[in-house]
Amino acid sequence: MSHDFDPNGVAAITDHLIGGRRVAGDGAAIALVRPSDGAPIGTIRAGDAALVDEAVRLAAATRTASGWAGATPTERARVLKAWADLIDARRLDLARLEAATTTRPIADVVTRDLVRAAGAVRYFAEWADKIEGTLVAGANSGTTFLTPEPYGVIASIAPFNFPAINAIWKSAPALVTGNAVVLKPSELTPSSAVMIAELAIEAGLPAGLFNVVQGAGETGSVLVRHPLIGKITFTGSSATGARVMADAAMTGTKPLTLELGGKTPQLVMDDAHDLDALAATIAGGFLANAGQVCTAGTRLIAPRRIFDDLTERVVALAQARVPGPTWDSRATLPPIISEKQAARIDRMVEQTVADGARVLTGGSRYAGINRGAYFEPTVLAGVPDSSVGFREEFFGPVLSVYAYDDEDEAIAMANHPSYALAASVYTASAAKAMTLPSRLSAGTVWVNGHGRQPDFATPQGGFAGSGFGKEMGRAGLEGFLRFKTVWHNHG
C-alpha cells in the first residue's frame, strides 16, 4: 500500500503550545524549510525568557492544582491509554505532518515511528500501578523504606532525527510518574511535538501539564536554567550536551539524562558467513535515515580475509540507494536535515580525505539535485585516527571501513577513545556472542543484528562521551523518579 502524498497540502505547525493553546510568540524569527525540497514552510518565533518562564510556571501550577501527581495510578494510566488510542486514530494525519517537515520517509513513519510511539505510551501506562517503594531491613525498633517521588517539572529537549518518537520517549514516562513536562523540540522539526501534546490534552491530560516551547539553543539554555525545573532529559551532540550540563548547574545542581553522540562499530568476526545478508545489515546500519541516527553503525571492522569481498557488497548496496523526498515511496535515501548540516558533512569528508582517507564510493552532494540537501552514501577506507572523520560523528550516510588481523586488534579498533553509545557484533560462535559484549565499551551491544527492535522494555543509553542515564524500559521510567528514604522510629 502506497502512502505517498502531496506535501503542499500539509501545513507545518510553528507555534508554541502553552496551557493547551497555540501561541505564536514574538521572539526571534527562525525560518523553517522542508528538508526534502528546501521549500519555505513557515517561521518559528523562538521562545524568549518570558515565554519559557510562563510555560514552566504554568506546568508547575497545573501539576499542583490538578492533583496529577496524587491521582490514582488507574487514572494516569487511563489518560495515557486514551492518548495512545488518539495517536493511532490520527496516525495518517500525524504521519504526513512528520514526513513533510522532517527527514522521515512516509512509509517508515506510518508503519514504524507512530506504531512505536503509541506502543511506548501504552507500555508506560501499564507501569502506572507498578511504581513501588522498598522496605529496608533494619532494627526491630523502627521501619525504613524508600518511596518514589516525581521531580516536578521536567525539561525535555529533543533532537531532529526522530521527532515523534523522541517527543514520546521524553514525555510519556515523565507524565505517568506524576511529573509535568516542558518540551523543546528541535527548531528544525517543530511540528509533530505540538500535535502529540495536543492529543495528550484531548485524551484528558490537564491543559498546562504538557507545554511545548519552540526555539534553538538559546531557548533550550533558558529552559534548562529555570529554577523550577527539577530534571533535564536531552538528546543531541556531545558538545551541546556539555553545554546543557553547564547550564543545569547555573541555578543549582539538577539531575540529567543525556543521550549524546556515537561512532558505533559494526564488528564482524572471522567466523561470519552469508556475506550478502551481512552486507545488507551493515548497509542498513549506516544508511537508515541517511545516517542521521545516534546509533548509526558508521565503522565497519572486518577480518582481512573477507574485508575486500564484504566491503564491495556494502558499496554496491550503498550505490543502489535512490535519493528522494520523504513523501515518495520510491525513494530509499531521505535528505539531510538542512543545508548547514549537509555542508558540515561535506567539509568533514573533504578534510578526512585530505588527511589520507580514500573514497570507495560517494564523497559529496548529489549532482543535479538542486533542491533538498541530499548526500551520497559514502564509504571511506584508510581513515587516520588523527582525522576529524575518526574523532567526530558525521551524522550522515558515511561509513569508515577497517581490516584487522586478530581479535584483540579488532576489539581495540572497536573501542573508540571518546564515544561509547552502541556497538554490533556479527559471529556464528555462541561463545563469542556471550563474551565479546563485555569487551566492548558501549551502552548497547547488538549481536548478529543492528538497531533497536520494536520493543519497549529495553533501555538505551551510552557511556563516556556518549552520555549517561537510560531511556525506555524500567530504567527509563525510574529516571523520572527520585527515591526518598524514610526512617520510622516506632518508639
C-alpha positions as CSV (number, residue, x, y, z in Angstrom):
1,M,0.0,0.0,0.0
2,S,1.4,3.4,-1.0
3,H,1.2,6.3,1.5
4,D,2.5,8.9,-1.0
5,F,1.0,12.3,-0.6
6,D,1.3,15.9,-1.8
7,P,3.3,17.9,0.8
8,N,1.8,21.2,-0.3
9,G,-1.4,20.1,1.4
10,V,0.3,19.8,4.8
11,A,0.8,22.9,6.9
12,A,3.7,23.0,9.4
13,I,3.0,23.9,13.0
14,T,5.3,26.6,14.2
15,D,3.5,27.8,17.3
16,H,4.3,27.1,21.0
17,L,1.7,25.2,23.0
18,I,1.1,26.8,26.4
19,G,-1.8,25.7,28.6
20,G,-3.3,23.8,25.7
21,R,-3.4,26.8,23.4
22,R,-1.2,27.5,20.4
23,V,0.8,30.7,20.9
24,A,2.7,32.4,18.1
25,G,5.1,34.3,20.4
26,D,7.2,37.3,19.4
27,G,10.8,36.1,19.8
28,A,13.5,36.0,17.2
29,A,12.4,34.6,13.8
30,I,13.7,31.2,12.7
31,A,12.8,30.3,9.1
32,L,11.5,26.7,8.6
33,V,12.0,24.8,5.4
34,R,11.1,21.3,4.2
35,P,14.2,19.2,4.2
36,S,13.2,17.2,1.1
37,D,13.0,20.2,-1.3
38,G,14.0,23.3,0.6
39,A,10.6,24.9,0.3
40,P,9.9,27.6,2.9
41,I,7.0,26.4,5.2
42,G,6.8,28.9,8.0
43,T,8.6,30.8,10.7
44,I,9.2,30.0,14.3
45,R,9.3,32.7,16.9
46,A,11.9,31.4,19.4
47,G,10.7,31.2,23.0
48,D,12.3,34.0,25.0
49,A,12.8,34.2,28.7
50,A,9.3,35.5,29.4
51,L,7.6,32.7,27.4
52,V,9.7,30.0,28.9
53,D,9.0,31.3,32.3
54,E,5.3,31.2,31.6
55,A,5.4,27.7,30.3
56,V,7.4,26.3,33.3
57,R,5.4,28.2,35.9
58,L,2.1,27.1,34.3
59,A,3.4,23.5,34.2
60,A,4.2,23.6,37.9
61,A,1.0,25.3,38.9
62,T,-1.1,22.9,36.8
63,R,0.6,19.9,38.4
64,T,-0.3,21.2,41.8
65,A,-3.9,22.4,41.0
66,S,-4.9,19.4,39.0
67,G,-3.6,16.9,41.6
68,W,-1.9,15.0,38.8
69,A,0.9,13.7,41.0
70,G,-1.6,12.5,43.5
71,A,-4.0,11.0,41.0
72,T,-4.6,7.3,41.2
73,P,-2.4,5.1,39.0
74,T,-5.5,3.9,37.3
75,E,-6.4,7.5,36.3
76,R,-3.0,8.3,35.0
77,A,-3.0,5.0,33.0
78,R,-6.4,5.7,31.6
79,V,-5.3,9.1,30.2
80,L,-2.2,7.6,28.7
81,K,-4.1,4.8,27.1
82,A,-6.6,7.2,25.6
83,W,-3.6,9.2,24.3
84,A,-2.2,6.2,22.6
85,D,-5.6,5.5,21.0
86,L,-5.7,9.0,19.6
87,I,-2.2,8.7,18.2
88,D,-3.4,5.6,16.4
89,A,-6.6,7.2,15.2
90,R,-4.8,10.3,13.8
91,R,-1.8,8.3,12.6
92,L,-2.1,9.2,8.9
93,D,-2.5,13.0,9.6
94,L,0.4,12.9,12.1
95,A,2.5,10.8,9.7
96,R,2.0,13.3,6.8
97,L,2.9,16.2,9.1
98,E,6.0,14.3,10.3
99,A,7.1,13.2,6.8
100,A,6.6,16.6,5.2
101,T,8.5,18.5,7.7
102,T,11.4,16.1,8.7
103,T,13.7,13.6,7.1
104,R,11.5,10.6,8.0
105,P,10.0,8.7,4.9
106,I,6.2,8.5,5.0
107,A,6.2,4.7,4.9
108,D,8.5,4.5,7.9
109,V,6.5,7.0,9.8
110,V,3.2,5.2,9.2
111,T,4.4,1.6,9.8
112,R,7.2,2.1,12.3
113,D,7.6,5.5,14.0
114,L,4.0,6.1,15.1
115,V,3.2,2.5,15.8
116,R,6.2,2.5,18.2
117,A,5.2,5.9,19.6
118,A,1.7,4.7,20.5
119,G,3.1,1.4,21.8
120,A,5.6,3.3,24.0
121,V,2.7,5.3,25.5
122,R,0.8,2.1,26.3
123,Y,3.9,0.5,27.7
124,F,4.5,3.3,30.2
125,A,0.7,3.4,31.0
126,E,1.0,-0.1,32.2
127,W,3.7,0.9,34.7
128,A,1.4,3.4,36.5
129,D,0.3,0.9,39.2
130,K,3.7,-0.9,39.4
131,I,5.8,2.0,40.7
132,E,6.6,0.8,44.2
133,G,8.8,1.7,47.2
134,T,11.1,-0.7,49.0
135,L,11.1,-1.8,52.6
136,V,14.7,-1.8,54.0
137,A,15.7,-4.4,56.6
138,G,16.6,-2.7,59.9
139,A,16.3,-2.8,63.7
140,N,13.0,-4.0,65.3
141,S,12.5,-0.6,66.9
142,G,11.9,1.1,63.5
143,T,11.0,0.7,59.9
144,T,13.0,2.2,57.0
145,F,11.6,2.4,53.5
146,L,12.3,4.1,50.1
147,T,9.4,5.9,48.5
148,P,9.4,7.1,44.9
149,E,8.5,10.7,44.1
150,P,8.3,12.7,40.9
151,Y,10.8,15.6,40.3
152,G,8.1,18.1,39.5
153,V,8.7,19.8,36.1
154,I,10.8,18.1,33.5
155,A,12.7,20.0,30.8
156,S,12.8,17.7,27.7
157,I,15.0,18.7,24.8
158,A,14.5,16.6,21.7
159,P,16.6,16.2,18.5
160,F,15.5,16.5,14.9
161,N,16.1,13.0,13.7
162,F,13.0,11.1,15.1
163,P,10.8,13.9,16.3
164,A,7.6,12.0,17.1
165,I,9.4,9.1,18.9
166,N,11.6,11.4,20.9
167,A,8.6,13.5,21.9
168,I,7.0,10.4,23.4
169,W,10.2,9.0,25.0
170,K,10.7,12.3,26.8
171,S,7.1,12.9,27.9
172,A,5.2,9.6,28.5
173,P,7.4,8.2,31.3
174,A,7.7,11.6,32.9
175,L,3.9,12.1,32.9
176,V,2.9,8.7,34.1
177,T,5.3,9.1,37.1
178,G,3.5,12.3,38.1
179,N,5.7,15.0,36.6
180,A,4.8,17.9,34.3
181,V,6.7,18.4,31.1
182,V,8.0,21.4,29.1
183,L,9.3,20.0,25.8
184,K,11.5,21.9,23.4
185,P,11.7,20.1,20.0
186,S,14.4,20.9,17.5
187,E,13.9,24.2,15.8
188,L,14.3,22.2,12.5
189,T,11.4,19.9,13.3
190,P,8.9,21.7,15.5
191,S,5.6,20.4,14.2
192,S,4.8,16.9,15.4
193,A,5.6,17.7,19.1
194,V,2.7,20.2,19.2
195,M,0.2,17.8,17.7
196,I,1.3,15.0,20.0
197,A,0.9,17.2,23.1
198,E,-2.5,18.4,21.8
199,L,-3.6,14.7,21.5
200,A,-2.5,14.1,25.1
201,I,-4.7,17.0,26.3
202,E,-7.6,15.7,24.2
203,A,-7.1,12.4,25.9
204,G,-7.7,14.0,29.3
205,L,-4.3,15.3,30.4
206,P,-4.8,18.6,32.3
207,A,-4.0,21.5,30.0
208,G,-0.8,23.1,31.1
209,L,0.8,19.9,32.3
210,F,2.5,19.3,28.9
211,N,3.7,22.5,27.3
212,V,5.8,22.9,24.1
213,V,8.2,25.8,23.6
214,Q,9.9,26.4,20.2
215,G,13.4,27.7,19.6
216,A,17.0,27.0,19.1
217,G,19.9,26.6,21.6
218,E,19.3,29.9,23.5
219,T,15.7,28.8,24.2
220,G,17.0,25.5,25.5
221,S,19.5,27.2,27.7
222,V,16.8,29.4,29.3
223,L,14.7,26.4,29.9
224,V,17.4,24.3,31.5
225,R,18.5,27.2,33.7
226,H,14.9,27.9,35.0
227,P,14.9,27.4,38.8
228,L,11.6,25.4,38.8
229,I,13.0,22.7,36.5
230,G,13.5,19.5,38.5
231,K,15.3,17.4,35.9
232,I,16.5,17.6,32.4
233,T,16.5,15.0,29.6
234,F,18.4,15.8,26.5
235,T,19.3,14.0,23.2
236,G,21.8,15.6,20.9
237,S,25.5,16.1,20.2
238,S,28.2,15.6,22.9
239,A,29.3,19.2,22.6
240,T,25.8,20.5,23.2
241,G,25.3,18.0,26.0
242,A,28.3,19.5,27.8
243,R,26.7,23.0,27.5
244,V,23.4,21.6,28.9
245,M,25.3,20.3,31.9
246,A,26.9,23.7,32.5
247,D,23.6,25.4,32.1
248,A,21.9,23.0,34.5
249,A,24.4,24.0,37.3
250,M,23.7,27.7,37.0
251,T,20.6,27.6,39.1
252,G,21.6,24.7,41.4
253,T,22.6,21.2,40.5
254,K,19.9,19.2,38.6
255,P,19.9,15.6,37.5
256,L,20.2,14.9,33.8
257,T,19.7,12.1,31.3
258,L,21.9,12.6,28.3
259,E,22.0,10.6,25.1
260,L,24.8,12.0,23.1
261,G,26.9,11.3,20.0
262,G,28.3,7.9,18.8
263,K,30.8,6.3,16.5
264,T,29.2,2.9,16.6
265,P,31.3,0.0,15.3
266,Q,29.9,-2.9,13.4
267,L,32.4,-5.7,14.3
268,V,32.5,-8.7,12.0
269,M,34.3,-11.8,13.5
270,D,36.3,-14.2,11.4
271,D,33.6,-17.0,11.6
272,A,30.9,-14.8,10.0
273,H,29.3,-16.2,6.8
274,D,26.5,-15.4,4.4
275,L,28.2,-12.2,3.2
276,D,25.1,-11.0,1.2
277,A,22.9,-11.0,4.3
278,L,25.7,-9.5,6.4
279,A,26.3,-6.7,3.9
280,A,22.6,-5.8,3.8
281,T,22.5,-5.4,7.6
282,I,25.7,-3.4,7.7
283,A,24.5,-1.1,4.9
284,G,21.2,-0.6,6.6
285,G,23.0,0.2,9.8
286,F,24.7,3.3,8.4
287,L,22.2,4.3,5.8
288,A,18.9,4.3,7.8
289,N,17.5,7.9,7.9
290,A,20.5,8.9,5.8
291,G,22.8,8.1,8.7
292,Q,21.0,10.6,11.0
293,V,20.8,8.2,13.8
294,C,22.7,8.4,17.1
295,T,23.5,4.7,17.0
296,A,24.2,4.5,13.3
297,G,26.8,1.8,12.6
298,T,29.4,4.1,11.0
299,R,32.6,2.0,11.4
300,L,32.9,-1.4,9.8
301,I,35.6,-3.6,11.3
302,A,36.1,-6.8,9.4
303,P,38.7,-9.6,9.2
304,R,41.2,-9.1,6.4
305,R,40.4,-12.4,4.6
306,I,36.9,-11.3,3.8
307,F,37.4,-7.5,4.0
308,D,37.5,-6.7,0.3
309,D,34.6,-9.0,-0.6
310,L,32.4,-7.7,2.2
311,T,33.3,-4.1,1.5
312,E,32.5,-4.5,-2.2
313,R,29.0,-5.8,-1.4
314,V,28.3,-3.0,1.1
315,V,29.5,-0.4,-1.5
316,A,27.2,-1.9,-4.1
317,L,24.2,-1.7,-1.8
318,A,25.1,1.9,-0.9
319,Q,25.3,2.8,-4.6
320,A,21.8,1.4,-5.2
321,R,20.1,3.8,-2.8
322,V,17.8,6.3,-4.6
323,P,17.6,9.8,-3.1
324,G,14.2,11.4,-3.0
325,P,11.6,13.2,-1.0
326,T,10.1,11.8,2.1
327,W,6.6,11.7,0.6
328,D,7.7,9.5,-2.4
329,S,7.8,5.8,-1.5
330,R,10.2,5.1,-4.5
331,A,13.0,6.9,-2.7
332,T,15.3,4.9,-0.5
333,L,17.6,7.6,0.8
334,P,16.0,10.6,2.6
335,P,17.6,14.1,2.7
336,I,19.9,15.6,5.2
337,I,18.0,17.8,7.7
338,S,19.4,21.1,6.4
339,E,21.9,22.8,4.1
340,K,24.0,23.6,7.1
341,Q,24.3,20.0,8.2
342,A,25.0,18.8,4.6
343,A,27.8,21.4,4.3
344,R,29.2,20.2,7.6
345,I,29.3,16.6,6.4
346,D,30.9,17.7,3.1
347,R,33.6,19.6,4.9
348,M,34.3,16.6,7.2
349,V,34.6,14.2,4.3
350,E,36.9,16.6,2.4
351,Q,39.1,17.1,5.4
352,T,39.3,13.3,6.2
353,V,40.3,12.6,2.6
354,A,42.9,15.4,2.8
355,D,44.2,13.6,5.9
356,G,44.8,10.4,3.9
357,A,41.5,8.5,3.7
358,R,40.3,7.0,0.3
359,V,36.8,7.3,-1.1
360,L,35.4,3.9,-2.2
361,T,32.1,5.4,-3.2
362,G,30.2,8.7,-2.8
363,G,32.0,11.5,-1.0
364,S,29.9,14.5,-2.0
365,R,26.5,16.0,-2.5
366,Y,24.4,14.5,-5.3
367,A,25.0,16.3,-8.6
368,G,21.9,17.5,-10.3
369,I,19.7,17.6,-7.2
370,N,19.3,21.3,-6.6
371,R,16.5,21.2,-4.0
372,G,16.9,19.5,-0.7
373,A,20.2,18.6,1.0
374,Y,20.9,15.0,-0.3
375,F,24.3,13.5,0.3
376,E,25.7,10.5,-1.4
377,P,26.2,7.3,0.6
378,T,29.9,7.4,1.2
379,V,32.4,4.7,2.2
380,L,35.9,5.7,3.3
381,A,38.9,3.4,3.8
382,G,42.2,4.2,5.5
383,V,40.7,6.8,7.8
384,P,43.6,8.0,10.1
385,D,42.9,8.1,13.9
386,S,44.0,11.7,13.9
387,S,41.4,12.8,11.4
388,V,38.1,14.5,12.0
389,G,36.4,11.6,10.4
390,F,37.6,9.4,13.2
391,R,37.2,11.8,16.0
392,E,33.7,13.1,15.3
393,E,30.4,11.7,14.1
394,F,29.4,12.6,10.6
395,F,25.7,12.2,11.4
396,G,25.2,11.4,7.7
397,P,25.4,8.4,5.4
398,V,29.2,7.9,5.8
399,L,30.9,4.6,6.7
400,S,34.5,4.1,7.5
401,V,35.9,0.6,6.9
402,Y,38.9,-1.1,8.6
403,A,40.6,-4.5,8.3
404,Y,42.0,-6.4,11.2
405,D,44.3,-9.5,11.7
406,D,43.4,-10.8,15.1
407,E,40.6,-10.5,17.7
408,D,42.5,-8.3,20.1
409,E,43.2,-5.8,17.3
410,A,39.5,-5.9,16.4
411,I,38.4,-5.0,19.9
412,A,41.0,-2.2,20.2
413,M,39.7,-0.8,16.9
414,A,36.0,-1.1,18.0
415,N,36.5,0.8,21.3
416,H,36.5,4.5,20.4
417,P,38.5,6.8,22.7
418,S,35.6,9.2,23.1
419,Y,32.3,7.6,22.3
420,A,30.6,4.6,23.8
421,L,27.0,4.6,22.8
422,A,26.4,1.3,20.9
423,A,28.1,-1.5,19.0
424,S,27.1,-4.5,17.0
425,V,28.9,-7.9,16.7
426,Y,28.4,-10.5,14.0
427,T,29.5,-14.0,14.8
428,A,28.5,-17.6,14.4
429,S,30.1,-18.6,17.7
430,A,27.8,-18.8,20.7
431,A,30.8,-18.4,23.0
432,K,31.9,-15.2,21.2
433,A,28.3,-13.9,21.3
434,M,28.4,-14.2,25.1
435,T,31.9,-12.9,25.8
436,L,32.6,-10.2,23.3
437,P,29.9,-7.7,24.5
438,S,31.8,-7.4,27.9
439,R,35.0,-6.4,26.0
440,L,33.2,-3.6,24.1
441,S,32.8,-0.1,25.6
442,A,29.2,0.6,24.7
443,G,25.9,1.2,26.5
444,T,24.1,-1.1,24.0
445,V,25.6,-4.1,22.1
446,W,23.6,-5.9,19.4
447,V,24.7,-9.4,18.4
448,N,24.0,-10.5,14.8
449,G,21.9,-7.5,14.1
450,H,22.0,-3.7,14.2
451,G,19.4,-1.2,15.5
452,R,16.7,-1.0,18.1
453,Q,14.0,-3.6,17.8
454,P,10.3,-2.8,18.2
455,D,10.1,-3.4,21.9
456,F,9.8,-1.0,24.8
457,A,11.2,-2.8,27.8
458,T,14.8,-2.5,26.6
459,P,16.6,0.6,27.9
460,Q,19.0,2.6,25.7
461,G,21.9,4.9,26.6
462,G,25.6,5.3,26.5
463,F,28.8,5.8,28.5
464,A,31.7,8.2,28.4
465,G,31.3,11.0,25.8
466,S,28.0,9.4,24.7
467,G,26.2,10.4,27.8
468,F,24.6,8.8,30.8
469,G,21.3,7.6,32.0
470,K,18.7,5.4,30.1
471,E,15.6,5.9,28.1
472,M,12.8,3.3,27.7
473,G,12.3,0.3,29.9
474,R,12.1,0.3,33.6
475,A,15.4,2.2,33.9
476,G,14.0,4.9,31.7
477,L,10.8,5.2,33.8
478,E,12.8,5.3,37.1
479,G,14.9,8.1,35.6
480,F,11.9,10.4,36.2
481,L,11.6,9.5,39.8
482,R,13.7,10.3,42.9
483,F,13.7,8.0,45.9
484,K,13.2,9.3,49.4
485,T,14.5,7.4,52.4
486,V,12.1,7.4,55.4
487,W,13.2,6.3,58.9
488,H,10.2,5.5,61.1
489,N,11.1,5.1,64.8
490,H,8.3,3.0,66.4
491,G,9.2,4.4,69.9
